[in-house]
Amino acid sequence: MPQWLNKKAVLIGVFFGGYGNFNSLSTSGYSTEGWVGVIVGALVGGFFWGWVLTKFVPKWFPAGE
């Protein structure tokens, strides 16, 4: 994990990134495309929201922890 991210913030981002794309998984009939969307959404959401929370809320999500 990079030192400029907080692990808890990344986990929160992974949860919301995957949850946001879960609707596409259920509407696609649980196809490979739906699973790829959930996994990519979780990874991108994890790093994006992890960075946002670490950068703008350092009191609760200090970098490197």
Biotite code that builds the C-alpha atoms (Angstrom):
import biotite.structure as struc

atoms = struc.array([
    struc.Atom([0.000, 0.000, 0.000], chain_id="A", res_id=1, res_name="MET", atom_name="CA", element="C"),
    struc.Atom([1.441, 3.420, -0.936], chain_id="A", res_id=2, res_name="PRO", atom_name="CA", element="C"),
    struc.Atom([2.452, 5.668, 1.950], chain_id="A", res_id=3, res_name="GLN", atom_name="CA", element="C"),
    struc.Atom([0.153, 8.470, 0.760], chain_id="A", res_id=4, res_name="TRP", atom_name="CA", element="C"),
    struc.Atom([-2.979, 6.355, 1.357], chain_id="A", res_id=5, res_name="LEU", atom_name="CA", element="C"),
    struc.Atom([-4.739, 5.201, 4.475], chain_id="A", res_id=6, res_name="ASN", atom_name="CA", element="C"),
    struc.Atom([-5.779, 1.516, 4.526], chain_id="A", res_id=7, res_name="LYS", atom_name="CA", element="C"),
    struc.Atom([-9.135, 2.212, 6.166], chain_id="A", res_id=8, res_name="LYS", atom_name="CA", element="C"),
    struc.Atom([-9.922, 4.899, 3.609], chain_id="A", res_id=9, res_name="ALA", atom_name="CA", element="C"),
    struc.Atom([-9.085, 2.511, 0.746], chain_id="A", res_id=10, res_name="VAL", atom_name="CA", element="C"),
    struc.Atom([-11.329, -0.195, 2.229], chain_id="A", res_id=11, res_name="LEU", atom_name="CA", element="C"),
    struc.Atom([-14.194, 2.271, 2.484], chain_id="A", res_id=12, res_name="ILE", atom_name="CA", element="C"),
    struc.Atom([-13.589, 3.262, -1.141], chain_id="A", res_id=13, res_name="GLY", atom_name="CA", element="C"),
    struc.Atom([-13.511, -0.392, -2.240], chain_id="A", res_id=14, res_name="VAL", atom_name="CA", element="C"),
    struc.Atom([-16.817, -1.017, -0.509], chain_id="A", res_id=15, res_name="PHE", atom_name="CA", element="C"),
    struc.Atom([-18.567, 1.969, -2.076], chain_id="A", res_id=16, res_name="PHE", atom_name="CA", element="C"),
    struc.Atom([-16.955, 1.424, -5.484], chain_id="A", res_id=17, res_name="GLY", atom_name="CA", element="C"),
    struc.Atom([-18.072, -2.193, -5.614], chain_id="A", res_id=18, res_name="GLY", atom_name="CA", element="C"),
    struc.Atom([-21.482, -1.445, -4.145], chain_id="A", res_id=19, res_name="TYR", atom_name="CA", element="C"),
    struc.Atom([-22.110, 1.280, -6.701], chain_id="A", res_id=20, res_name="GLY", atom_name="CA", element="C"),
    struc.Atom([-21.526, -1.176, -9.546], chain_id="A", res_id=21, res_name="ASN", atom_name="CA", element="C"),
    struc.Atom([-23.423, -4.075, -8.001], chain_id="A", res_id=22, res_name="PHE", atom_name="CA", element="C"),
    struc.Atom([-26.610, -2.958, -9.764], chain_id="A", res_id=23, res_name="ASN", atom_name="CA", element="C"),
    struc.Atom([-24.923, -3.506, -13.139], chain_id="A", res_id=24, res_name="SER", atom_name="CA", element="C"),
    struc.Atom([-24.008, -7.016, -12.031], chain_id="A", res_id=25, res_name="LEU", atom_name="CA", element="C"),
    struc.Atom([-27.576, -7.977, -11.212], chain_id="A", res_id=26, res_name="SER", atom_name="CA", element="C"),
    struc.Atom([-28.995, -6.416, -14.377], chain_id="A", res_id=27, res_name="THR", atom_name="CA", element="C"),
    struc.Atom([-26.464, -8.183, -16.617], chain_id="A", res_id=28, res_name="SER", atom_name="CA", element="C"),
    struc.Atom([-27.457, -11.596, -15.302], chain_id="A", res_id=29, res_name="GLY", atom_name="CA", element="C"),
    struc.Atom([-24.204, -12.095, -13.381], chain_id="A", res_id=30, res_name="TYR", atom_name="CA", element="C"),
    struc.Atom([-22.172, -12.274, -16.577], chain_id="A", res_id=31, res_name="SER", atom_name="CA", element="C"),
    struc.Atom([-18.423, -11.840, -16.869], chain_id="A", res_id=32, res_name="THR", atom_name="CA", element="C"),
    struc.Atom([-18.893, -8.243, -17.966], chain_id="A", res_id=33, res_name="GLU", atom_name="CA", element="C"),
    struc.Atom([-20.846, -7.504, -14.788], chain_id="A", res_id=34, res_name="GLY", atom_name="CA", element="C"),
    struc.Atom([-18.180, -9.065, -12.559], chain_id="A", res_id=35, res_name="TRP", atom_name="CA", element="C"),
    struc.Atom([-15.421, -7.158, -14.330], chain_id="A", res_id=36, res_name="VAL", atom_name="CA", element="C"),
    struc.Atom([-17.369, -3.939, -13.791], chain_id="A", res_id=37, res_name="GLY", atom_name="CA", element="C"),
    struc.Atom([-17.715, -4.612, -10.076], chain_id="A", res_id=38, res_name="VAL", atom_name="CA", element="C"),
    struc.Atom([-14.034, -5.504, -9.655], chain_id="A", res_id=39, res_name="ILE", atom_name="CA", element="C"),
    struc.Atom([-12.761, -2.539, -11.679], chain_id="A", res_id=40, res_name="VAL", atom_name="CA", element="C"),
    struc.Atom([-15.182, -0.220, -9.902], chain_id="A", res_id=41, res_name="GLY", atom_name="CA", element="C"),
    struc.Atom([-13.980, -1.492, -6.530], chain_id="A", res_id=42, res_name="ALA", atom_name="CA", element="C"),
    struc.Atom([-10.309, -1.007, -7.418], chain_id="A", res_id=43, res_name="LEU", atom_name="CA", element="C"),
    struc.Atom([-10.733, 2.427, -8.963], chain_id="A", res_id=44, res_name="VAL", atom_name="CA", element="C"),
    struc.Atom([-13.139, 3.518, -6.230], chain_id="A", res_id=45, res_name="GLY", atom_name="CA", element="C"),
    struc.Atom([-10.776, 2.235, -3.558], chain_id="A", res_id=46, res_name="GLY", atom_name="CA", element="C"),
    struc.Atom([-7.836, 4.248, -4.774], chain_id="A", res_id=47, res_name="PHE", atom_name="CA", element="C"),
    struc.Atom([-9.873, 7.338, -5.653], chain_id="A", res_id=48, res_name="PHE", atom_name="CA", element="C"),
    struc.Atom([-11.899, 7.557, -2.435], chain_id="A", res_id=49, res_name="TRP", atom_name="CA", element="C"),
    struc.Atom([-8.890, 6.421, -0.416], chain_id="A", res_id=50, res_name="GLY", atom_name="CA", element="C"),
    struc.Atom([-6.944, 9.343, -1.804], chain_id="A", res_id=51, res_name="TRP", atom_name="CA", element="C"),
    struc.Atom([-9.835, 11.792, -1.280], chain_id="A", res_id=52, res_name="VAL", atom_name="CA", element="C"),
    struc.Atom([-10.382, 10.747, 2.327], chain_id="A", res_id=53, res_name="LEU", atom_name="CA", element="C"),
    struc.Atom([-6.651, 10.703, 3.115], chain_id="A", res_id=54, res_name="THR", atom_name="CA", element="C"),
    struc.Atom([-6.089, 14.086, 1.474], chain_id="A", res_id=55, res_name="LYS", atom_name="CA", element="C"),
    struc.Atom([-9.100, 16.000, 2.788], chain_id="A", res_id=56, res_name="PHE", atom_name="CA", element="C"),
    struc.Atom([-9.901, 14.295, 6.109], chain_id="A", res_id=57, res_name="VAL", atom_name="CA", element="C"),
    struc.Atom([-6.432, 13.599, 7.563], chain_id="A", res_id=58, res_name="PRO", atom_name="CA", element="C"),
    struc.Atom([-7.746, 13.845, 11.112], chain_id="A", res_id=59, res_name="LYS", atom_name="CA", element="C"),
    struc.Atom([-9.597, 10.539, 10.734], chain_id="A", res_id=60, res_name="TRP", atom_name="CA", element="C"),
    struc.Atom([-7.531, 8.988, 7.934], chain_id="A", res_id=61, res_name="PHE", atom_name="CA", element="C"),
    struc.Atom([-3.846, 9.888, 8.406], chain_id="A", res_id=62, res_name="PRO", atom_name="CA", element="C"),
    struc.Atom([-1.534, 8.928, 5.525], chain_id="A", res_id=63, res_name="ALA", atom_name="CA", element="C"),
    struc.Atom([0.562, 5.806, 5.896], chain_id="A", res_id=64, res_name="GLY", atom_name="CA", element="C"),
    struc.Atom([-1.623, 3.998, 8.423], chain_id="A", res_id=65, res_name="GLU", atom_name="CA", element="C"),
])
